[in-house]
C-alpha cells in the first residue's frame, strides 16, 4: 500500500514530531512496509481458528487462604516513633 510524503508529514504532525525531508522519505518506506504486512495478514484464512485469550493454557495458581493469628497491636507499635492510642501517629502532609 502506497503512502504519500504528505501523509507521513500529517502523521508526524499528529505525533508532534518534526521530521527532515530525509526522515520523511525513510519513514515513508517503513510505513509502506508495515501497511503491506498488514495487508498480508488480512488475507490469512482464520475461519477455522478458535478465538483465544492466550496461546498457552495458563491458569492462576493461588495458595489456600488460611486464617492465622497476627501480631498484637502493642507488639507492632513498640517500634513506632510516635503513636496515638492503637495507631501510628504521622505528621500531617495535606493542609
Z-matrix of the N, CA and C atoms (Angstrom, degrees):
N
C 1 1.447
C 2 1.524 1 108.28
N 3 1.283 2 115.90 1 128.20
C 4 1.467 3 120.61 2 -178.40
C 5 1.523 4 110.24 3 -81.96
N 6 1.314 5 114.31 4 142.78
C 7 1.466 6 120.88 5 176.38
C 8 1.527 7 106.62 6 -129.69
N 9 1.311 8 116.22 7 134.35
C 10 1.463 9 119.77 8 -175.74
C 11 1.531 10 111.17 9 -84.89
N 12 1.326 11 114.46 10 163.73
C 13 1.468 12 120.19 11 177.93
C 14 1.531 13 110.26 12 -63.95
N 15 1.335 14 116.00 13 -33.67
C 16 1.470 15 120.00 14 179.21
C 17 1.529 16 110.20 15 -65.84
N 18 1.332 17 116.42 16 -37.90
C 19 1.466 18 119.81 17 177.72
C 20 1.527 19 110.99 18 -65.83
N 21 1.324 20 116.71 19 -38.55
C 22 1.470 21 120.52 20 177.02
C 23 1.524 22 109.54 21 -63.08
N 24 1.316 23 116.95 22 -44.61
C 25 1.476 24 120.39 23 178.45
C 26 1.527 25 110.77 24 -62.88
N 27 1.345 26 116.55 25 -39.88
C 28 1.462 27 121.03 26 179.50
C 29 1.533 28 110.60 27 -62.96
N 30 1.330 29 116.73 28 -44.82
C 31 1.465 30 121.39 29 178.61
C 32 1.523 31 110.12 30 -63.54
N 33 1.325 32 116.54 31 -42.62
C 34 1.468 33 120.56 32 178.23
C 35 1.525 34 110.32 33 -62.49
N 36 1.307 35 117.34 34 -39.01
C 37 1.459 36 121.26 35 178.11
C 38 1.525 37 110.79 36 -63.89
N 39 1.337 38 117.01 37 -42.70
C 40 1.466 39 120.70 38 177.65
C 41 1.529 40 111.16 39 -60.75
N 42 1.334 41 115.78 40 -36.54
C 43 1.467 42 121.07 41 179.86
C 44 1.528 43 111.99 42 -85.50
N 45 1.329 44 116.36 43 0.89
C 46 1.470 45 122.12 44 -179.02
C 47 1.526 46 111.28 45 58.08
N 48 1.341 47 114.61 46 44.78
C 49 1.466 48 121.72 47 179.49
C 50 1.523 49 108.25 48 -116.56
N 51 1.309 50 116.64 49 128.44
C 52 1.454 51 121.29 50 174.60
C 53 1.518 52 109.77 51 -88.95
N 54 1.329 53 117.30 52 128.95
C 55 1.463 54 121.38 53 -178.10
C 56 1.523 55 111.02 54 -121.78
N 57 1.333 56 115.55 55 143.21
C 58 1.457 57 120.81 56 171.07
C 59 1.526 58 107.72 57 -80.95
N 60 1.319 59 116.72 58 169.86
C 61 1.471 60 120.37 59 178.94
C 62 1.528 61 111.39 60 -62.83
N 63 1.350 62 116.46 61 -35.84
C 64 1.472 63 119.51 62 177.84
C 65 1.531 64 110.35 63 -65.34
N 66 1.330 65 116.79 64 -40.14
C 67 1.464 66 120.50 65 179.48
C 68 1.524 67 110.88 66 -68.28
N 69 1.332 68 117.25 67 -36.90
C 70 1.468 69 120.53 68 177.03
C 71 1.524 70 109.23 69 -59.86
N 72 1.330 71 117.29 70 -46.82
C 73 1.464 72 121.31 71 179.64
C 74 1.534 73 110.56 72 -62.90
N 75 1.330 74 116.36 73 -42.68
C 76 1.470 75 121.48 74 -179.62
C 77 1.528 76 110.48 75 -61.97
N 78 1.333 77 117.14 76 -49.33
C 79 1.456 78 121.02 77 -177.62
C 80 1.530 79 111.72 78 -71.90
N 81 1.314 80 117.22 79 -26.70
C 82 1.458 81 120.25 80 175.98
C 83 1.528 82 109.49 81 -60.75
N 84 1.321 83 116.20 82 -46.53
C 85 1.466 84 120.50 83 178.24
C 86 1.525 85 111.88 84 -64.26
N 87 1.328 86 116.71 85 -42.14
C 88 1.458 87 119.76 86 -179.44
C 89 1.530 88 111.54 87 -65.88
N 90 1.332 89 117.08 88 -43.41
C 91 1.464 90 120.13 89 179.99
C 92 1.528 91 111.22 90 -65.77
N 93 1.331 92 117.26 91 -37.85
C 94 1.464 93 120.14 92 176.03
C 95 1.528 94 110.33 93 -61.31
N 96 1.326 95 116.95 94 -41.97
C 97 1.464 96 120.89 95 178.12
C 98 1.522 97 112.03 96 -62.45
N 99 1.318 98 117.04 97 -41.09
C 100 1.462 99 121.29 98 178.50
C 101 1.519 100 110.63 99 -64.17
N 102 1.335 101 116.66 100 -45.19
C 103 1.459 102 120.40 101 -179.22
C 104 1.526 103 111.73 102 -67.20
N 105 1.323 104 118.09 103 -34.06
C 106 1.462 105 121.01 104 175.81
C 107 1.524 106 110.62 105 -65.35
N 108 1.322 107 116.20 106 -40.00
C 109 1.471 108 120.21 107 178.28
C 110 1.528 109 110.29 108 -65.02
N 111 1.322 110 118.01 109 -40.36
C 112 1.463 111 121.70 110 177.40
C 113 1.520 112 110.38 111 -63.08
N 114 1.339 113 117.44 112 -39.08
C 115 1.465 114 120.77 113 176.35
C 116 1.531 115 110.89 114 -61.47
N 117 1.340 116 117.48 115 -38.67
C 118 1.467 117 120.94 116 176.82
C 119 1.527 118 110.50 117 -63.46
N 120 1.307 119 116.74 118 -41.34
C 121 1.463 120 120.44 119 179.97
C 122 1.523 121 111.45 120 -65.30
N 123 1.323 122 117.01 121 -33.83
C 124 1.465 123 120.66 122 179.15
C 125 1.527 124 111.67 123 -65.43
N 126 1.336 125 117.83 124 -25.02
C 127 1.460 126 122.30 125 -178.07
C 128 1.531 127 112.87 126 -83.20
N 129 1.323 128 118.30 127 -11.02
C 130 1.462 129 121.47 128 -177.74
C 131 1.528 130 109.71 129 -70.70
N 132 1.336 131 116.25 130 133.15
C 133 1.462 132 121.28 131 179.55
C 134 1.531 133 108.82 132 -80.74
N 135 1.323 134 115.51 133 112.80
C 136 1.464 135 120.00 134 179.86
C 137 1.528 136 111.21 135 -115.03
N 138 1.332 137 116.69 136 16.89
C 139 1.465 138 120.72 137 -176.56
C 140 1.528 139 112.23 138 -63.45
N 141 1.329 140 118.40 139 -28.59
C 142 1.467 141 121.39 140 -178.78
C 143 1.525 142 112.55 141 -102.07
N 144 1.316 143 116.95 142 13.38
C 145 1.458 144 121.36 143 -178.76
C 146 1.519 145 109.50 144 -101.17
N 147 1.329 146 115.30 145 129.52
C 148 1.464 147 120.04 146 177.91
C 149 1.524 148 110.19 147 -77.58
N 150 1.304 149 115.18 148 143.54
C 151 1.464 150 119.74 149 176.23
C 152 1.524 151 108.85 150 -70.60
N 153 1.311 152 116.38 151 136.59
C 154 1.465 153 120.52 152 178.97
C 155 1.518 154 109.26 153 -133.48
N 156 1.307 155 114.73 154 150.27
C 157 1.454 156 119.75 155 174.77
C 158 1.519 157 109.73 156 -87.74
N 159 1.336 158 116.13 157 -26.94
C 160 1.460 159 121.17 158 -179.46
C 161 1.519 160 108.54 159 -152.56
N 162 1.308 161 116.96 160 143.35
C 163 1.461 162 120.05 161 -176.70
C 164 1.521 163 112.43 162 -72.97
N 165 1.323 164 117.54 163 -24.23
C 166 1.462 165 120.99 164 179.56
C 167 1.518 166 109.51 165 -102.08
N 168 1.314 167 116.79 166 148.61
C 169 1.455 168 121.26 167 178.71
C 170 1.531 169 108.76 168 -83.53
N 171 1.335 170 116.06 169 81.36
C 172 1.459 171 121.37 170 -178.17
C 173 1.517 172 110.37 171 -103.67
N 174 1.310 173 114.73 172 145.34
C 175 1.453 174 120.73 173 174.92
C 176 1.521 175 107.98 174 -132.84
N 177 1.328 176 115.72 175 149.13
C 178 1.457 177 119.46 176 176.35
C 179 1.524 178 109.54 177 -70.15
N 180 1.299 179 115.55 178 139.66
C 181 1.452 180 120.97 179 178.09
C 182 1.524 181 107.07 180 -110.68
N 183 1.315 182 114.96 181 118.58
C 184 1.454 183 120.10 182 -179.59
C 185 1.518 184 109.58 183 -114.33
N 186 1.310 185 115.84 184 144.48
C 187 1.464 186 118.49 185 173.71
C 188 1.516 187 107.59 186 -82.55
N 189 1.299 188 117.46 187 155.42
C 190 1.462 189 119.36 188 179.55
C 191 1.526 190 110.97 189 -64.66
N 192 1.303 191 116.55 190 142.99
C 193 1.449 192 122.28 191 178.98
C 194 1.525 193 107.96 192 -85.90
N 195 1.325 194 115.74 193 107.69
C 196 1.461 195 121.19 194 -176.22
C 197 1.519 196 108.86 195 -115.56
N 198 1.335 197 115.43 196 130.80
C 199 1.464 198 120.38 197 177.86
C 200 1.524 199 108.00 198 -77.73
N 201 1.343 200 115.27 199 127.97
C 202 1.457 201 121.03 200 178.62
C 203 1.518 202 108.57 201 -132.53
N 204 1.301 203 117.70 202 153.19
C 205 1.471 204 118.85 203 177.80
C 206 1.527 205 110.08 204 -69.03
N 207 1.328 206 115.49 205 143.67
C 208 1.462 207 119.17 206 178.98
C 209 1.522 208 109.45 207 -105.11
N 210 1.334 209 115.34 208 178.21
C 211 1.460 210 119.99 209 178.95
C 212 1.525 211 110.20 210 -71.00
N 213 1.302 212 115.57 211 153.93
C 214 1.463 213 119.29 212 177.62
C 215 1.529 214 109.73 213 -76.05
N 216 1.335 215 115.77 214 155.99
C 217 1.463 216 120.38 215 178.91
C 218 1.517 217 110.53 216 -58.65
N 219 1.327 218 116.86 217 -39.94
C 220 1.468 219 121.00 218 -178.55
C 221 1.526 220 111.13 219 -61.92
N 222 1.321 221 116.10 220 -42.13
C 223 1.468 222 120.48 221 -179.31
C 224 1.535 223 110.38 222 -66.97
N 225 1.313 224 116.87 223 -40.97
C 226 1.462 225 121.43 224 -178.86
C 227 1.527 226 110.36 225 -66.93
N 228 1.319 227 116.98 226 -44.67
C 229 1.469 228 121.56 227 -175.61
C 230 1.529 229 113.65 228 -79.77
N 231 1.324 230 117.13 229 -4.67
C 232 1.471 231 121.09 230 -179.03
C 233 1.528 232 111.62 231 -57.89
N 234 1.308 233 118.10 232 -39.13
C 235 1.463 234 121.70 233 -177.43
C 236 1.518 235 113.95 234 -94.82
N 237 1.336 236 117.66 235 5.48
C 238 1.471 237 120.11 236 -177.59
C 239 1.519 238 110.30 237 -71.82
N 240 1.335 239 118.50 238 137.02
C 241 1.460 240 120.49 239 178.86
C 242 1.527 241 111.77 240 -66.08
N 243 1.319 242 116.19 241 -31.57
C 244 1.462 243 120.08 242 179.74
C 245 1.518 244 107.88 243 -151.53
N 246 1.335 245 116.57 244 142.38
C 247 1.450 246 120.41 245 -179.58
C 248 1.510 247 110.73 246 -143.78
N 249 1.307 248 114.04 247 157.96
C 250 1.455 249 120.83 248 176.91
C 251 1.521 250 106.95 249 -136.33
N 252 1.307 251 117.30 250 106.42
C 253 1.463 252 121.89 251 -174.13
C 254 1.514 253 109.38 252 64.96
N 255 1.330 254 116.94 253 -126.25
C 256 1.467 255 121.65 254 179.08
C 257 1.531 256 112.34 255 -99.66
N 258 1.345 257 116.23 256 28.29
C 259 1.461 258 120.61 257 -176.59
C 260 1.526 259 110.98 258 -128.52
N 261 1.345 260 116.08 259 153.07
C 262 1.459 261 121.11 260 169.77
C 263 1.517 262 107.42 261 -70.63
N 264 1.315 263 117.43 262 138.18
C 265 1.454 264 121.05 263 175.70
C 266 1.524 265 107.09 264 -104.04
N 267 1.331 266 115.46 265 124.55
C 268 1.464 267 120.59 266 -178.70
C 269 1.509 268 108.78 267 -123.21
N 270 1.345 269 116.95 268 154.84
C 271 1.465 270 118.59 269 178.56
C 272 1.522 271 110.83 270 -68.64
N 273 1.321 272 114.48 271 149.48
C 274 1.461 273 121.43 272 178.45
C 275 1.533 274 108.38 273 -69.73
N 276 1.350 275 116.51 274 131.76
C 277 1.460 276 120.05 275 -178.26
C 278 1.525 277 112.11 276 -112.65
N 279 1.319 278 117.97 277 -18.56
C 280 1.467 279 121.67 278 179.75
C 281 1.518 280 108.26 279 -121.67
N 282 1.311 281 115.81 280 131.06
C 283 1.470 282 120.94 281 179.11
C 284 1.499 283 110.59 282 -81.75
